[in-house]
Amino acid sequence: MKIGTDIVQIHRIEASIEKFGDKFIDRFLSQDEQERLGNKPESLAGYWAAKEAVAKALGCGIGHELGFHDIVLSKTDRGAPLFALRASAQEHFGIASRSLSISHDGGFALAVVALTLLDS
């Protein structure tokens, strides 16, 4: 099992949105994700933390091997967060099972990811 976590100050995300607008949001969320997930600052901070936590669990961080748009966020019918990898990233990393939790309180957003890889 691999675990990744990330925490971000919500005001840092708000400041980036104020400074860069939609360009900042487009950097880490696809248009489809933005429409599905909403755009409250605390939620956006949670989505940022979620993608960072996925990358950390995979042991590579966000960069050449895995980009923000390789990680696709969604929600269950009951509103629980989910993530998947785009096909090429899934082939590269081979995730067998996955779990994502996002929370925000006291000016912070936190995400925790647990996953197992196919070759583990």
C-alpha positions as CSV (number, residue, x, y, z in Angstrom):
1,M,0.0,0.0,0.0
2,K,1.2,3.5,-0.8
3,I,0.0,6.6,1.0
4,G,0.2,10.3,0.0
5,T,-0.9,13.4,1.8
6,D,-0.9,17.1,1.1
7,I,-2.1,20.2,2.9
8,V,-2.6,23.7,1.5
9,Q,-3.6,27.0,2.9
10,I,-6.9,28.0,1.3
11,H,-5.9,31.7,1.2
12,R,-2.9,30.7,-1.1
13,I,-5.4,29.2,-3.6
14,E,-7.6,32.3,-3.3
15,A,-4.6,34.6,-3.9
16,S,-3.6,32.6,-7.0
17,I,-7.1,32.8,-8.4
18,E,-7.2,36.6,-7.7
19,K,-3.8,37.0,-9.4
20,F,-4.2,34.6,-12.4
21,G,-7.9,33.9,-12.6
22,D,-9.1,31.0,-14.7
23,K,-5.6,30.4,-16.0
24,F,-4.6,29.2,-12.6
25,I,-7.6,26.9,-12.3
26,D,-7.1,25.6,-15.8
27,R,-3.5,24.7,-14.8
28,F,-4.7,21.9,-12.5
29,L,-8.4,21.1,-13.4
30,S,-9.8,20.2,-16.8
31,Q,-13.0,22.0,-17.9
32,D,-15.0,18.9,-17.2
33,E,-13.6,18.7,-13.6
34,Q,-14.4,22.4,-13.1
35,E,-18.0,21.8,-14.2
36,R,-18.5,18.7,-12.1
37,L,-16.7,19.8,-9.0
38,G,-17.6,23.4,-8.4
39,N,-15.4,26.4,-7.7
40,K,-15.6,27.4,-4.0
41,P,-12.1,28.3,-2.8
42,E,-12.0,25.7,-0.1
43,S,-13.1,23.0,-2.6
44,L,-10.5,24.1,-5.1
45,A,-7.8,24.0,-2.4
46,G,-8.9,20.4,-1.6
47,Y,-8.7,19.4,-5.3
48,W,-5.2,20.9,-5.5
49,A,-4.2,18.9,-2.4
50,A,-5.8,15.8,-3.8
51,K,-3.8,15.8,-7.0
52,E,-0.6,16.5,-5.1
53,A,-1.4,13.6,-2.7
54,V,-2.0,11.2,-5.6
55,A,1.4,12.2,-7.1
56,K,3.1,11.7,-3.7
57,A,1.5,8.3,-3.2
58,L,2.8,7.3,-6.6
59,G,6.3,8.5,-5.6
60,C,6.9,10.9,-8.4
61,G,5.3,14.3,-7.5
62,I,3.8,16.5,-10.2
63,G,6.2,16.8,-13.1
64,H,7.5,15.0,-16.1
65,E,6.1,11.5,-15.2
66,L,2.7,12.7,-14.0
67,G,0.9,16.0,-14.7
68,F,-2.1,17.6,-13.0
69,H,-4.3,16.7,-16.0
70,D,-3.2,13.0,-15.8
71,I,-5.2,12.8,-12.5
72,V,-8.9,13.0,-13.0
73,L,-11.1,14.0,-10.0
74,S,-14.8,13.2,-9.7
75,K,-17.4,12.4,-7.0
76,T,-19.6,9.4,-6.2
77,D,-23.4,9.8,-6.3
78,R,-23.2,10.4,-2.6
79,G,-20.6,13.2,-3.0
80,A,-17.5,11.3,-1.9
81,P,-14.3,12.2,-3.8
82,L,-12.8,9.8,-6.4
83,F,-9.7,9.9,-8.6
84,A,-8.6,8.0,-11.6
85,L,-5.6,8.3,-13.9
86,R,-5.8,9.0,-17.6
87,A,-5.2,5.8,-19.7
88,S,-1.5,6.5,-20.4
89,A,-0.7,7.2,-16.7
90,Q,-2.7,4.2,-15.6
91,E,-0.7,2.0,-17.9
92,H,2.6,3.5,-16.5
93,F,1.7,3.3,-12.8
94,G,-0.9,0.4,-12.7
95,I,-3.1,1.3,-9.8
96,A,-5.1,-1.7,-8.6
97,S,-7.2,0.0,-5.8
98,R,-7.5,3.6,-4.6
99,S,-9.1,5.7,-2.0
100,L,-9.2,9.5,-1.6
101,S,-10.3,11.7,1.4
102,I,-10.5,15.5,1.3
103,S,-11.2,17.8,4.2
104,H,-11.0,21.5,4.9
105,D,-11.2,23.5,8.1
106,G,-9.5,26.3,9.9
107,G,-8.1,27.8,6.7
108,F,-6.5,24.6,5.4
109,A,-7.5,21.9,3.0
110,L,-6.0,18.4,3.4
111,A,-6.1,15.3,1.2
112,V,-5.1,11.8,1.9
113,V,-4.7,9.0,-0.8
114,A,-4.2,5.3,-0.2
115,L,-3.6,3.0,-3.2
116,T,-2.1,-0.3,-4.2
117,L,-0.3,-0.9,-7.4
118,L,-0.8,-3.9,-9.7
119,D,2.8,-5.1,-9.2
120,S,2.7,-4.8,-5.4
